[in-house]
Amino acid sequence: MNSLKLSALGAAGTAIALVLSGPAGAAELYNSGSGTVVEGTVEVGMAAFAMGNAAFGASTSFYGQPLPDNDPTWVEGYVKPGVVVTQALGANAGTLFGGLSAVASATRGDGDAAGLTPNDPEDVDLEDAYVGWRSGTAFEALGEDAITLSAGRQAFQVGDGFVISSGYVDQGKDGAFWLAPRKAFSFAGVASLDTNGVHADLFHLRTDNTIDVLNLSLDTKATGANLSYTKDGVGTVGAMYMRLTESDQANRDGMDVFNLRASGTPFAELPGLALAGEWVQQRNDTLDLKENGWYGQVGYTFTETPWTPGLSYRYASFDSGYDSLFYGFNGWGTWFMGEIVGEYVPGNTNQNIHMLHASAQPLENVGVGVIGYRFDLDNPAAYGVTAKHFADEVNVYADWGVNDNLYVAALAGMAFPGDAARQMTGGSDETTKLVQVLAIVSF
């Protein structure tokens, strides 16, 4: 079987991002009464998976890894304890802060359907280790905490994570490929400004990440700037430039990345209409590469209708040399498109993807939906095939925010191979089926 482009490697990652907008409420461990506060956090995740006819019934995954069982079942889990310390510096001097956390994770059973977590892996690692300063009222004209400086092991995201969201790929010895609890960059130095709807970042990132099973190093350094403007009730526009200054991946070494994006509800007379789009161009003059990735999306939510039903359509396109870089999970279908194809086939490269998403909210804390996808290859010859149609997929899901601390979800999916997938697998054409359930507890 042909292996697909490895630069798109990743996992659904940080399911907690879908769950809760932030920590449900850290426990105060110490308060000096004079500005020093210590808080503890704990995050625990568990997910179980059952798949039939992985890789459309082929004997190897689309990463080229052996699949000893075409009907794999597996369980993933992690525990992430942490501590956050803040120190008020007094009038007009701002606040110092710092965080420290670790992750223990494991996979049991047959391992994930990409073949990247075999043999019951488990590991314990440092996750966050950072310090920083918030300006408080030091610059009163800009607003409270308008400036934030931070450095160390920490997470960093631009926009909704289409380009930058996760600094690590959980795999091999880590286990927990889908849950992907590790998302901190090995170093992130960030200077941010937030004032009057303007958000700006200057950043330097480093990721130290080797895919053990594939003996593939993704170590990369990047420096860039991000700028966005948000107008309440209308939306957000943004732009980013990033230079990859060093990388063990030849296509990344010396790459320039340009990004434009916009999203919102721009028409007051149609408050349920939402529009979004993003464009990325990647250039590496040394290798004479110029690759594009982009999407456009339109959706409508019937806010005055029972269950607030919504319907959206998105078209996404990625050139055959496009590198998905540090993208991450930001809800079902973003940015791992399809819980089968988007997870276990490197999807955000050499793909043209149609998505239709219908959703509803029968209860305040319960959401349900159906997502359909069509996947076509942008350049079949890049994978040594002639057909364009790769696959179709349908996902049905339910989300339940039980309370502020507990989130539960379930999803069932089916993926149907197209002619391109059949050519890649040497004729395997079984329908892949998936059932998965997960629970996240956060304190």
LUMVO-135141 format. One record per residue (C-alpha): residue in one letter; x, y, z. Coordinates in steps of 0.2 Angstrom, whole numbers, plus 5000, padded with zeros to 4 digits. Last residue first. Example, Ala and Ser with C-alpha at 12.3 -4.5 7.8 and 13.67 -1.06 7.14 Angstrom:
S506849955036 A506249785039 
***
This chain:
F494451015190 S494150925173 V493350755169 I493350705151 A492350555144 L492350465128 V491450345116 Q491950285099 V491050175086 L491850155069 K491450065053 T492650055037 T491749995022 E492749855013 D493649904996 S495349824996 G495949824978 G497849854980 T497549974995 M498050134985 Q497050084970 R495550054981 A495750214990 A495750314973 D494250214967 G493250274982 P493150184999 F491550205010 A491850275027 M490650245041 G490450335058 A489750325075 L490150455089 A489850465108 A490150605120 V490350635138 Y490850795147 L491150815166 N491650965177 D490451105173 N489050975172 V488450835161 G489050925146 W488350795134 D488850785115 A488050665103 Y488750615086 V488350545069 N489850535056 V489650495037 E491150465026 D491450465007 A493150415000 F494650444988 H493850504972 K495250564961 A495750404951 T497450394943 V498650324957 G500450354961 Y500050454977 A500750614969 A499850564953 P498150584961 N498350774963 D496950854973 L496250694979 D494450694982 F493550664999 R491650685001 Y491050715019 G489450705029 I489150765046 V487650725057 G487350805074 V486850805092 G487050935106 V486550915124 N486851035138 E485351155135 L484351015128 P483850965111 Q485251055103 A485351025084 S486650995071 A486750965052 H488450975044 L488950955025 M490750945021 H491650935004 I493450905004 N494850924991 Q496350834997 N498250834993 T498650875011 N497450895026 G496950715027 P498350605033 V497350445034 Y496850385052 E496050535059 G495350635045 V494850475035 I493950395050 E493350525062 G493050645047 M493950805045 F495250825058 W495251015059 T493851045063 G492550915059 W491950885077 G492651025088 N494351125088 F495650985086 G497351045080 Y498451105067 F500351125070 L501051105052 S499651045040 D501051035026 Y500351065008 G501350974995 S499850894986 D498851064987 F497451075001 S495651124997 A494251145010 Y492351165005 R491151195020 Y489251185021 S488251215037 L486551175044 G485951225061 P484451175072 T484051285088 W483151135097 P481551235095 T481651365082 E482051555086 T483951525084 F483851445067 T485751425064 Y486451455047 G488151405040 V489351455026 Q491151395025 G492651425014 Y494251335016 W496151355011 G497751265009 N499151324996 E500851264992 K502351354984 L503951254983 D505551304974 L506551194986 T507651344992 D506151464989 N505051375002 R503351445001 Q501751405011 Q500151495007 V498751485019 W496951545016 E495451545029 G493651565028 A492051595038 L490251645036 A488851635049 L487051675046 G485951655061 P485951845064 L485151885047 E484652065048 A486252105057 F487352035043 P489152005047 T488951845057 G490851805059 S492351735052 A493951795043 R495651725039 L497351765030 N498951665033 F500651675025 V501951545030 D503751555024 M504751395024 G506651395028 D506751215034 R504851155032 N505051055016 A506650975022 Q505950905038 D507250915052 S506751095054 E507551265057 T506951445054 L505151415050 R504551585046 M502751645051 Y501651775045 M499851795052 A498251885047 G496551915055 V494751965053 T493451935067 G491551945067 V490052055067 G489152065084 D490652135093 K492052185081 T493652085082 Y495352125075 S496752005072 L498652015071 N499951875072 A501851885071 G503151745068 T504551635073 A504651445070 K505851305076 T505551125071 D505850945077 L504650835067 S505850685068 L505250525059 N505850355065 L504050285060 V503550205076 D504450335086 I503750485079 T504950615085 N504450785093 D505350925099 T504351085094 R505051255096 L504051415094 H504451605094 F502951725095 L502451905092 D500551915095 A499252045092 H497452055097 V496452215093 G494652225099 N494952385110 T496552315117 D497352145118 L499252135116 S500251975116 A502151935118 V502451745117 G503951635119 A503451455116 F504651305120 S504351125120 F502651175113 A501251115123 K499851005116 R500050845126 P498250765129 A498150685112 L496450595115 W496650515098 F498450455099 A498350405118 G499950305118 D501550405122 K502750265117 G502150275099 Q501050425096 D500550595104 V500950735091 Y501550895100 G501451075098 S499651095095 S498551235089 I499451325074 V498851315056 F496951295057 G496951315075 D495451425077 G496451585077 V498251565082 Q498551445096 F499951425109 A500151285123 Q501551305135 R503351245139 G504251405143 A503951595140 S502651725144 L502251905141 T500451975142 I499952155138 A498252225139 D497952155157 E496752295161 G496452415147 L497552505134 A497452675142 E497852605159 F499552535154 A500152465171 T498352425175 G498652235175 S500152205164 R500152015164 W501851925167 G502451755163 V503251585168 Y503051415160 A503251235163 D501751135155 E501850955149 L503150855159 D503050675153 V502350505159 D502250365146 E501250215141 P501150095126 D500149935124 N501049855110 P500549965095 T500250155095 L500550215078 G499550085068 A498450215060 A496950115067 D497450145085 G498150005096 D497549825098 G497149835116 R497749965129 T498350145126 A499250245139 S499450425146 A500250515161 V500350695158 A501250825169 S500951005174 L501751165179 G501151345178 G501851525181 F501151695185 L501751865189 T500452005190 G500452185185 A501452335192 N500052475193 A499752445211 G500552295218 L501552145211 A500152015212 Q500951835212 T500051695203 V500451515204 V499651375193 V499751185197 G499451035186 P498850855186 K498550775169 V497850595169 Y497650505152 G496750365144 E496550265128 V495550105125 W495749995110 T494749885098 P495449835081 D494449755067 N495749735053 D496949655066 P498749635063 L498749805055 P500549845049 Q501150025047 G501250105030 Y500450265036 F498850225027 S498750075037 T499349905032 S498349735029 A496949815019 G495149805024 F494549985020 A496050045031 A495149975046 N493849845042 G492849865058 M493249985072 A492949985090 F493550135101 A493550175119 A494050345127 M494650405144 G495150575150 V495650645167 E496150835170 V496750895187 T497051075192 G497851155208 E497951335212 V499251435222 V498851615226 T500151745232 G499451925233 S499451975251 G498151855258 S499351715257 N498151605247 Y498551415245 L497851265237 E496351355228 A495551215217 A495451255199 G493751285192 A492951205176 P494651235167 G494251325150 S492951325136 L492451145141 V492250995130 L492851035113 A494451095119 I494550945131 A494650835116 T496450895115 G496950805100 A496150725085 A497850665080 G499250715069 L500250675054 A499950795039 S501850795036 L501850615033 K501250615015 L500250455011 S501050285012 N500650184996 M500050005000 
***
